[in-house]
Amino acid sequence: MNNLERELQHRREAGNSPSTVAGINAALLAIGYRLDRSMDCLSMNRHVTGDYAGASYPAINVYPVEADTGMSACHVDARRDANFCELQRIRYEEELFAVVRGRILEI
């Protein structure tokens, strides 16, 4: 089993399944965010804690921005409302992801 398959199995065991990029954008728009794909970062992500510590997988890390302002969700002056808390929850739970070109696209 390769790294991608192992990570997908890990996410299935956690109750998460892949979406599409369009599905991710739709879910983000519902809470006031969108993906800015101009800053995609291809990487090998690695778990640093827990049962999967040390395991890595191919990833595309993307840039979530506020839909109305275009400001990075992580910018110091960005909103910190309930929608931001929901975005962070989605990110921490690894709830929204897609498999794109053999990599896990995640926010």
Secondary structure as UniProt FT lines:
FT   HELIX           3..13
FT   TURN            14..15
FT   HELIX           21..29
FT   TURN            30..32
FT   STRAND          33..46
FT   TURN            51..54
FT   STRAND          56..66
FT   TURN            67..69
FT   TURN            73..74
FT   TURN            76..77
FT   HELIX           82..92
FT   TURN            93..94
FT   STRAND          97..100
FT   TURN            101..102
FT   STRAND          103..106
//
